[in-house]
Amino acid sequence: MEIDDPRLEQAHKRMTERIEQYEERIVTVLRAHLAAEQSLNYLLTAARRRKRGRTFSGKWYVAKGLFVKEMTEELWEVLKVGNDLRNAIGHGDKQGTIENKIAELRKAYIAANTPQQKKYIEEMTEKQMVTSAFSHCSSHITVAADRVEKEKG
């Protein structure tokens, strides 16, 4: 194959696009996951629970055990599935595994919302859905943390 073969140029373009998509996926998931972890930290601090030395999963478990009324079982599941997605990306799992985790997150996010919102969630891009799913949970956790903080005074 010659260096000026058009197939090489096409292959290079496709690979560059795949890398850009993968980078966007990584950044989107990590940013959203970090924001959710910060909201968990806020809730644990407000409830006077230890957060240092705990993984996201450990913080999730302790926070879920607080039984805050602002969080439903479905929202806790969104966070759990979102963490599984983050772990799949962070540990370099295969693309197929990551695609499945994204589908699971969308399914969990739809289950945590009203039937009317289902259509909009289904139409979201991957980036929109990931950001929205984590933000939705983080908002509920933040409201819970605000309430707990006021109650503990």
Helices and strands as residue ranges (DSSP letters): H 6-46, H 56-64, H 73-90, H 95-111, H 115-123, H 126-152
